[in-house]
Amino acid sequence: MVGVATATTPCGPYTYKASWKPLGADSRDMGLFVDDNSTAYLLYASDNNQNFKISRLTADYHNVSAQVSVLSASTLESPGIVKRNGVYYLIASHTSGWAPNPNKYFSATSLSGPWSSQADIAPEAVRTYFSQNAYDFPLGSNAIYMGDRWRPSLLGSSRYMWFPLSWSSGSPQIVAADVWSVNVAAGTYTAATGTTYEAEAGTRSGPATIISDSAFSAGGGVGWLGNGGTVTINNVQGTGSPQWISLYYANGAVFPMCGVITNVSIGDSSWRNRILLSVNGGTGVYVDQPDTGSGHVILSVPVQLILRSGSNSLTFGSGQTNYAGDLDKIIVYTAT
């Protein structure tokens, strides 16, 4: 069912208008797109998530008037559309329950199609950086990919993952920027630069060991962290003000997203790894490490910390009884 309510401001109050099935059909995950001529379209999964449909809205946006396109047997959900240089780019996820998957794009010069074959918006192995498309916001000649990172057993901890979406290669591709800023008026974005510190260059203790893998940025990382294993990265330069630090890691402990592991207290199985990070020997903070799909895939998690001005020591894995993911490197940012 689709519900319609209207208001004069985004914050309401809203007046309920109606609920309906679009042209009598089943509707599930949905989105909206408004074309250059102000004609709006409903984008929705239908027919038990088997077919994906696009239907034109009435002039008042209160109902649908006609179906304009069907992508049969596509099993798509979480749709968004960006129009660029007269081409429509439909961005959507396939259906895989709570688990992330490689989101795709389809292109066409008309919303009625024909639509191109699906293609990736990010390397398949990263599963859209453990996220699912929710909305795509136009930004000049680029866009902003606005994804959800679902955490089913602790929904309040589900986060948004926003990345620049660039056409510099000729097709929409996510730019995996940890820290970045947007100039909406200019239609531009700026990715921050930072200083990289390799984990394998740190001081290890306990069972922590250097592991080799071509997926790591310098060919190596540190594994067996937690449960007595630690690594300390020294001489990390800070500003004395809050700054972002990204932890690059691999967590190949993949389990079914809908499964239950009874001896894990931190949530569902894809979130079962986390690492305890301590700055200069202070009280540690846990940083989640959702599964990367493979021990050979690297993802990053940014965390904001206050480092003292000058040299700092960051210790990973100390005081935690569970094992953490393998640490590749950290990047310390000073500004966006």
LUMMI-753973 format. One record per residue (C-alpha): residue number from 1; residue in three letters; z negated, x negated, y negated. Coordinates in nm, 3 decimals. Layout:
N
votor:vonu:Z:X:Y
NUM:ALA:Z:X:Y $
...
# end
This chain:
336
votor:vonu:Z:X:Y
1:MET:0.000:0.000:0.000 $
2:VAL:0.068:-0.103:-0.360 $
3:GLY:-0.181:-0.001:-0.627 $
4:VAL:-0.090:0.033:-0.994 $
5:ALA:-0.330:0.023:-1.288 $
6:THR:-0.257:-0.046:-1.655 $
7:ALA:-0.443:-0.194:-1.949 $
8:THR:-0.365:-0.315:-2.299 $
9:THR:-0.530:-0.653:-2.231 $
10:PRO:-0.550:-0.864:-1.915 $
11:CYS:-0.929:-0.822:-1.909 $
12:GLY:-0.909:-0.441:-1.913 $
13:PRO:-1.036:-0.179:-1.904 $
14:TYR:-0.776:-0.058:-1.655 $
15:THR:-0.651:0.294:-1.592 $
16:TYR:-0.556:0.371:-1.233 $
17:LYS:-0.207:0.520:-1.197 $
18:ALA:-0.117:0.552:-0.830 $
19:SER:-0.090:0.391:-0.488 $
20:TRP:0.223:0.401:-0.277 $
21:LYS:0.426:0.239:-0.002 $
22:PRO:0.740:0.082:-0.149 $
23:LEU:1.022:0.317:-0.049 $
24:GLY:0.798:0.433:0.234 $
25:ALA:0.778:0.090:0.397 $
26:ASP:0.485:-0.124:0.500 $
27:SER:0.380:-0.381:0.238 $
28:ARG:0.147:-0.677:0.276 $
29:ASP:0.131:-1.003:0.078 $
30:MET:0.315:-0.942:-0.245 $
31:GLY:0.412:-1.091:-0.578 $
32:LEU:0.598:-0.990:-0.893 $
33:PHE:0.891:-1.141:-1.079 $
34:VAL:1.024:-1.042:-1.422 $
35:ASP:1.383:-1.143:-1.495 $
36:ASP:1.525:-1.251:-1.830 $
37:ASN:1.626:-0.892:-1.914 $
38:SER:1.267:-0.768:-1.851 $
39:THR:1.364:-0.601:-1.523 $
40:ALA:1.076:-0.652:-1.280 $
41:TYR:1.080:-0.687:-0.903 $
42:LEU:0.824:-0.646:-0.627 $
43:LEU:0.827:-0.925:-0.368 $
44:TYR:0.655:-0.831:-0.044 $
45:ALA:0.611:-0.891:0.326 $
46:SER:0.697:-0.579:0.524 $
47:ASP:0.745:-0.434:0.870 $
48:ASN:0.439:-0.597:1.022 $
49:ASN:0.517:-0.924:0.839 $
50:GLN:0.851:-0.957:1.016 $
51:ASN:1.083:-0.892:0.720 $
52:PHE:1.056:-0.996:0.357 $
53:LYS:1.183:-0.758:0.089 $
54:ILE:1.262:-0.756:-0.281 $
55:SER:1.267:-0.421:-0.461 $
56:ARG:1.341:-0.339:-0.824 $
57:LEU:1.065:-0.172:-1.024 $
58:THR:1.116:0.127:-1.248 $
59:ALA:1.144:0.065:-1.623 $
60:ASP:0.774:0.144:-1.672 $
61:TYR:0.679:-0.088:-1.379 $
62:HIS:0.483:0.196:-1.215 $
63:ASN:0.694:0.225:-0.897 $
64:VAL:0.993:0.081:-0.716 $
65:SER:1.338:0.228:-0.762 $
66:ALA:1.562:0.042:-0.515 $
67:GLN:1.556:-0.231:-0.255 $
68:VAL:1.779:-0.521:-0.356 $
69:SER:1.732:-0.776:-0.076 $
70:VAL:1.590:-0.824:0.274 $
71:LEU:1.530:-1.155:0.448 $
72:SER:1.520:-1.029:0.804 $
73:ALA:1.294:-1.186:1.069 $
74:SER:1.175:-1.441:0.812 $
75:THR:0.796:-1.388:0.860 $
76:LEU:0.724:-1.479:0.499 $
77:GLU:0.423:-1.407:0.280 $
78:SER:0.258:-1.529:-0.043 $
79:PRO:0.581:-1.519:-0.246 $
80:GLY:0.679:-1.635:-0.591 $
81:ILE:1.011:-1.672:-0.772 $
82:VAL:1.116:-1.923:-1.036 $
83:LYS:1.453:-1.890:-1.213 $
84:ARG:1.615:-2.212:-1.327 $
85:ASN:1.968:-2.257:-1.469 $
86:GLY:2.077:-1.920:-1.333 $
87:VAL:1.946:-1.987:-0.983 $
88:TYR:1.656:-1.794:-0.829 $
89:TYR:1.415:-1.995:-0.616 $
90:LEU:1.200:-1.790:-0.380 $
91:ILE:0.894:-1.988:-0.271 $
92:ALA:0.684:-1.855:0.015 $
93:SER:0.465:-1.937:0.311 $
94:HIS:0.522:-1.849:0.672 $
95:THR:0.249:-1.662:0.857 $
96:SER:-0.013:-1.873:1.037 $
97:GLY:-0.341:-1.692:0.987 $
98:TRP:-0.589:-1.893:0.781 $
99:ALA:-0.416:-2.220:0.866 $
100:PRO:-0.183:-2.390:0.617 $
101:ASN:0.182:-2.447:0.698 $
102:PRO:0.482:-2.614:0.533 $
103:ASN:0.579:-2.367:0.258 $
104:LYS:0.951:-2.318:0.198 $
105:TYR:1.200:-2.230:-0.072 $
106:PHE:1.520:-2.025:-0.059 $
107:SER:1.777:-2.016:-0.339 $
108:ALA:2.038:-1.766:-0.457 $
109:THR:2.239:-1.693:-0.771 $
110:SER:2.150:-1.323:-0.739 $
111:LEU:1.831:-1.153:-0.626 $
112:SER:2.045:-0.950:-0.388 $
113:GLY:2.146:-1.274:-0.215 $
114:PRO:2.289:-1.427:-0.015 $
115:TRP:1.990:-1.658:0.018 $
116:SER:2.016:-2.018:0.132 $
117:SER:1.853:-2.147:0.446 $
118:GLN:1.490:-2.243:0.403 $
119:ALA:1.395:-2.591:0.285 $
120:ASP:1.067:-2.772:0.221 $
121:ILE:0.888:-2.802:-0.112 $
122:ALA:0.676:-3.091:0.023 $
123:PRO:0.683:-3.319:0.327 $
124:GLU:0.628:-3.100:0.633 $
125:ALA:0.343:-3.311:0.771 $
126:VAL:0.114:-3.244:0.472 $
127:ARG:0.140:-2.864:0.522 $
128:THR:0.184:-2.805:0.147 $
129:TYR:-0.120:-3.027:0.085 $
130:PHE:-0.340:-2.790:0.287 $
131:SER:-0.254:-2.489:0.071 $
132:GLN:-0.057:-2.166:0.063 $
133:ASN:0.163:-2.051:-0.223 $
134:ALA:0.010:-1.781:-0.444 $
135:TYR:0.215:-1.787:-0.766 $
136:ASP:0.470:-2.010:-0.939 $
137:PHE:0.448:-2.043:-1.315 $
138:PRO:0.758:-2.153:-1.510 $
139:LEU:0.701:-2.462:-1.724 $
140:GLY:1.006:-2.573:-1.920 $
141:SER:1.254:-2.720:-1.673 $
142:ASN:0.973:-2.747:-1.418 $
143:ALA:0.709:-2.509:-1.283 $
144:ILE:0.349:-2.506:-1.168 $
145:TYR:0.287:-2.447:-0.799 $
146:MET:-0.032:-2.240:-0.776 $
147:GLY:-0.162:-2.244:-0.422 $
148:ASP:-0.471:-2.124:-0.237 $
149:ARG:-0.677:-2.351:-0.014 $
150:TRP:-0.847:-2.101:0.216 $
151:ARG:-1.191:-2.158:0.367 $
152:PRO:-1.242:-1.852:0.589 $
153:SER:-1.610:-1.890:0.676 $
154:LEU:-1.708:-1.963:0.316 $
155:LEU:-1.456:-1.778:0.102 $
156:GLY:-1.643:-1.854:-0.220 $
157:SER:-1.558:-2.219:-0.162 $
158:SER:-1.185:-2.148:-0.131 $
159:ARG:-1.011:-2.333:-0.412 $
160:TYR:-0.687:-2.321:-0.603 $
161:MET:-0.450:-2.614:-0.565 $
162:TRP:-0.220:-2.649:-0.865 $
163:PHE:0.055:-2.908:-0.866 $
164:PRO:0.359:-2.979:-1.084 $
165:LEU:0.679:-2.846:-0.926 $
166:SER:0.970:-3.066:-1.027 $
167:TRP:1.348:-3.033:-0.993 $
168:SER:1.412:-3.402:-1.067 $
169:SER:1.557:-3.448:-0.717 $
170:GLY:1.779:-3.141:-0.758 $
171:SER:1.550:-2.907:-0.563 $
172:PRO:1.193:-2.785:-0.620 $
173:GLN:0.944:-3.041:-0.491 $
174:ILE:0.567:-3.059:-0.535 $
175:VAL:0.445:-3.362:-0.729 $
176:ALA:0.121:-3.460:-0.557 $
177:ALA:-0.072:-3.540:-0.875 $
178:ASP:-0.451:-3.550:-0.837 $
179:VAL:-0.520:-3.534:-1.210 $
180:TRP:-0.269:-3.403:-1.462 $
181:SER:-0.241:-3.214:-1.788 $
182:VAL:-0.004:-2.948:-1.919 $
183:ASN:0.158:-2.895:-2.258 $
184:VAL:0.264:-2.532:-2.224 $
185:ALA:0.431:-2.520:-2.567 $
186:ALA:0.648:-2.821:-2.486 $
187:GLY:0.699:-2.716:-2.123 $
188:THR:0.588:-3.055:-1.994 $
189:TYR:0.320:-3.208:-1.775 $
190:THR:0.164:-3.555:-1.763 $
191:ALA:0.023:-3.706:-1.445 $
192:ALA:-0.274:-3.936:-1.504 $
193:THR:-0.273:-4.294:-1.383 $
194:GLY:-0.574:-4.465:-1.234 $
195:THR:-0.702:-4.778:-1.066 $
196:THR:-0.675:-4.804:-0.688 $
197:TYR:-0.948:-4.953:-0.471 $
198:GLU:-0.864:-5.002:-0.103 $
199:ALA:-1.134:-4.899:0.144 $
200:GLU:-1.065:-5.189:0.379 $
201:ALA:-1.153:-5.431:0.098 $
202:GLY:-1.506:-5.288:0.085 $
203:THR:-1.824:-5.402:0.258 $
204:ARG:-1.878:-5.233:0.594 $
205:SER:-2.195:-5.172:0.794 $
206:GLY:-2.282:-5.021:1.131 $
207:PRO:-1.991:-4.902:1.345 $
208:ALA:-1.754:-4.871:1.047 $
209:THR:-1.439:-5.060:1.130 $
210:ILE:-1.102:-5.143:0.980 $
211:ILE:-0.820:-4.944:1.136 $
212:SER:-0.449:-5.010:1.100 $
213:ASP:-0.192:-4.739:1.042 $
214:SER:0.134:-4.739:0.850 $
215:ALA:0.027:-4.410:0.689 $
216:PHE:-0.242:-4.590:0.490 $
217:SER:-0.136:-4.716:0.149 $
218:ALA:-0.188:-5.085:0.234 $
219:GLY:-0.154:-5.046:0.608 $
220:GLY:-0.527:-5.019:0.671 $
221:GLY:-0.833:-4.804:0.615 $
222:VAL:-1.191:-4.769:0.735 $
223:GLY:-1.290:-4.548:1.028 $
224:TRP:-1.611:-4.455:1.207 $
225:LEU:-1.784:-4.361:0.884 $
226:GLY:-2.104:-4.159:0.905 $
227:ASN:-2.349:-4.161:1.195 $
228:GLY:-2.457:-4.509:1.087 $
229:GLY:-2.122:-4.636:0.963 $
230:THR:-2.071:-4.701:0.591 $
231:VAL:-1.836:-4.876:0.354 $
232:THR:-1.924:-4.980:-0.001 $
233:ILE:-1.654:-5.037:-0.259 $
234:ASN:-1.788:-5.269:-0.528 $
235:ASN:-1.688:-5.349:-0.885 $
236:VAL:-1.550:-5.001:-0.948 $
237:GLN:-1.499:-4.981:-1.323 $
238:GLY:-1.646:-4.680:-1.502 $
239:THR:-1.651:-4.544:-1.855 $
240:GLY:-2.002:-4.399:-1.875 $
241:SER:-1.853:-4.050:-1.910 $
242:PRO:-1.741:-3.794:-1.649 $
243:GLN:-1.426:-3.909:-1.474 $
244:TRP:-1.223:-3.806:-1.172 $
245:ILE:-1.215:-4.004:-0.850 $
246:SER:-0.977:-3.914:-0.568 $
247:LEU:-1.064:-3.992:-0.208 $
248:TYR:-0.762:-4.051:0.015 $
249:TYR:-0.843:-3.991:0.379 $
250:ALA:-0.713:-3.893:0.723 $
251:ASN:-0.888:-3.632:0.936 $
252:GLY:-0.704:-3.569:1.259 $
253:ALA:-0.978:-3.345:1.404 $
254:VAL:-0.763:-3.033:1.416 $
255:PHE:-0.898:-2.716:1.574 $
256:PRO:-0.783:-2.352:1.557 $
257:MET:-0.865:-2.210:1.215 $
258:CYS:-1.003:-1.891:1.370 $
259:GLY:-1.213:-2.076:1.626 $
260:VAL:-1.588:-2.129:1.614 $
261:ILE:-1.771:-2.455:1.674 $
262:THR:-2.136:-2.364:1.714 $
263:ASN:-2.283:-2.707:1.646 $
264:VAL:-2.111:-2.741:1.309 $
265:SER:-2.309:-2.606:1.017 $
266:ILE:-2.069:-2.664:0.729 $
267:GLY:-1.812:-2.398:0.807 $
268:ASP:-1.502:-2.337:1.009 $
269:SER:-1.347:-2.603:1.224 $
270:SER:-1.075:-2.724:0.988 $
271:TRP:-1.350:-2.803:0.736 $
272:ARG:-1.585:-2.968:0.983 $
273:ASN:-1.550:-3.317:0.834 $
274:ARG:-1.705:-3.425:0.506 $
275:ILE:-1.823:-3.755:0.366 $
276:LEU:-2.139:-3.841:0.175 $
277:LEU:-2.063:-4.038:-0.141 $
278:SER:-2.336:-4.226:-0.327 $
279:VAL:-2.296:-4.398:-0.665 $
280:ASN:-2.504:-4.711:-0.728 $
281:GLY:-2.753:-4.616:-0.457 $
282:GLY:-2.827:-4.275:-0.607 $
283:THR:-2.845:-3.936:-0.439 $
284:GLY:-2.526:-3.871:-0.249 $
285:VAL:-2.286:-3.582:-0.287 $
286:TYR:-2.086:-3.437:0.001 $
287:VAL:-1.709:-3.426:-0.040 $
288:ASP:-1.515:-3.194:0.191 $
289:GLN:-1.237:-3.342:0.403 $
290:PRO:-1.032:-3.053:0.545 $
291:ASP:-0.816:-3.151:0.838 $
292:THR:-0.498:-3.337:0.756 $
293:GLY:-0.317:-3.207:1.064 $
294:SER:-0.300:-3.556:1.211 $
295:GLY:-0.478:-3.889:1.191 $
296:HIS:-0.150:-4.026:1.058 $
297:VAL:-0.136:-3.793:0.754 $
298:ILE:-0.317:-3.877:0.430 $
299:LEU:-0.449:-3.617:0.187 $
300:SER:-0.668:-3.652:-0.120 $
301:VAL:-0.971:-3.472:-0.260 $
302:PRO:-1.067:-3.530:-0.627 $
303:VAL:-1.433:-3.524:-0.728 $
304:GLN:-1.573:-3.562:-1.079 $
305:LEU:-1.854:-3.817:-1.117 $
306:ILE:-2.033:-4.003:-1.392 $
307:LEU:-1.997:-4.378:-1.345 $
308:ARG:-2.189:-4.612:-1.569 $
309:SER:-1.987:-4.817:-1.814 $
310:GLY:-1.868:-5.130:-1.639 $
311:SER:-1.919:-5.216:-1.274 $
312:ASN:-2.028:-4.963:-1.009 $
313:SER:-2.077:-4.954:-0.633 $
314:LEU:-1.963:-4.650:-0.434 $
315:THR:-2.096:-4.609:-0.080 $
316:PHE:-1.935:-4.374:0.170 $
317:GLY:-2.098:-4.235:0.485 $
318:SER:-2.457:-4.346:0.428 $
319:GLY:-2.727:-4.101:0.537 $
320:GLN:-2.503:-3.855:0.717 $
321:THR:-2.529:-3.785:1.089 $
322:ASN:-2.179:-3.645:1.139 $
323:TYR:-1.866:-3.855:1.142 $
324:ALA:-1.638:-3.839:0.839 $
325:GLY:-1.264:-3.876:0.812 $
326:ASP:-1.103:-4.219:0.790 $
327:LEU:-1.101:-4.354:0.433 $
328:ASP:-0.775:-4.502:0.304 $
329:LYS:-0.849:-4.571:-0.063 $
330:ILE:-0.992:-4.425:-0.381 $
331:ILE:-0.823:-4.388:-0.718 $
332:VAL:-1.044:-4.387:-1.027 $
333:TYR:-0.903:-4.212:-1.332 $
334:THR:-1.015:-4.275:-1.689 $
335:ALA:-0.825:-3.996:-1.867 $
336:THR:-0.566:-3.725:-1.815 $
# end
